[in-house]
Amino acid sequence: MSEQPAVDRREIIRLAVPAFLALVAEPLFLVADSAIIGHLGTTALAGLGVAGSVLLTAAGIFIFLAYATTSTVARLVGAGRDDDALAAGLDGLWLSLVLGGLTASAVAVGAGPLAGAFGASAAAHAEAVTYLRVGALGLPGMLAVLALTGVLRGLLDTRTPLLVSVAGFGANIVLNLLFVFGFGWGIAGSAWGTVLAHTGMAVALAAVVLRRAHATSTPMRPHPGRVLAAARSGIPLVVRTIALRGALLATVWAAAGLGDAPLAAHQVTATVWSFLAFALDALAIAGQAVIGRDLGAGRVERARAATRTMLRWGLGYGLALGLLTVVLREPIARIFTPDPQVLGYAASALVVAGLGQVVSGYVFVADGVLMGAGDFRYLAIAMAGGLAAYLPVVWLLARAADHGQLTPSAALGWLWAAFTGFMLTRAITLGWRLRGSAWAVTGAR
């Protein structure tokens, strides 16, 4: 019987803990916005629910800037090609700036129709459009942060993104409070605060990466051929992300049809779910870097052993965070709104969202492992299949609510139960893939 390779648990923890704190800081931008705007009124909070979904989708489509860059850089580091790793990272940065400018223009110009697609009330729609037109200016910074964070993760540095994220979150709170309440700019002030915070984070991370590139004499000018190659390699991840965002947007669409109070409650629940998702994703980030590095160096069995360890941890952390959410659901909801009707809806939905975290814990780790392995095509196919199964369920729930067969509270609860089912589908498809060997391709690729 062959001896199992030792897993460097300390390395995983060293990467995961700063990644956890940095990832938690990112959804805290939305938490801070939601908490501040929630005190402007239910309509403003509902508007943020729509606008936040659009902006997160616009940025999330290009999450490959972080994921693909991490995998590519880590594999090159594992293969001993550090200079090529930095060059690949800079290609991702230039690509992020181009995509960020184009996306920002599209969102700003199409703010009205984009917000209108959710079917929210006229008042909530107006708030969403105001936030979108300002918030679009932050998209280049958001995408640059994704690419630059991917570079540093691939270099096994999760501490620098943590420091920048903490500074950015602190600045976001101060600017939001100043602009919303100090200057009286309302929801637009919150958008301006977030734009400035994200832009500042991008500048800080760029300074770190460019300094490393200068120290190794890595060419910093954009290389059109390599940038286009980076864009092509990210296409499967774009498909995967569009499918995931499609599931999230469909859920928002169904919640919007229930009225402003249920939509605001959904925004609270979705914000908490995002917070927990990013927290659990810390192990996925460690998985991307460790698996990419080990496969780049040809250490397949070590990569498999690390995968088993991280999956066990993901299940345990998901269970613990989920139970904590269920127990503290009412105090958590009160952070976001004083409205008793919204509180009632949110407390019920948080029970379902909390119980689903054990599934999420497995999914995020498995997803991160396959990201690190560069198994992007399978991830795209599996996510698209999950979306195809989820959309009819959402439509049936929305129809039942429209016809009075479900109360808004029951409809919101079933909606979150259906989303948990979507996550379970992902767990099954990812687990099946990891049982095989097709994902464990070695070398720098």
Protein Blocks (a to p, Z undefined) as FASTA:
>chain_A
ZZdddddfklmmmmmmmmmmmmmmmmmmmmmmmmmmmmnojklmmmmmmmmmmmmmmmmm
mmmmmmmmmmmmmmmmmnopaklmmmmmmmmmmmmmmmmmmmmmmmmmmmmmmmmmnopa
fklmmmmmmmmmmmmmmmmmmmmmmmmmmmmmmnopaklmmmmmmmmmmmmmmmmmmmmm
mnonmjmlmmmmmmmmmmmmmmmmmmmmmmmmmmnopafbdcfklmmmmmmmmmmmmmmm
mmmmmmmmmmmmmmmmnojklmmmmmmmmmmmmmmmmmmmmmmmmmmmmmmmmmmnopak
lmmmmmmmmmmmmmmmmmmmmmmmmmmmmmmmmmmoccfklmmmmmmmmmmmmmmmmmmm
mmmmmmmmmmmnopmmlmmmmmmmmmmmmmmmmmmmmmmmmnopacfklmmmmmmmmmmm
mmmmmmmmmmmmmmmmmlmcgdjZZ
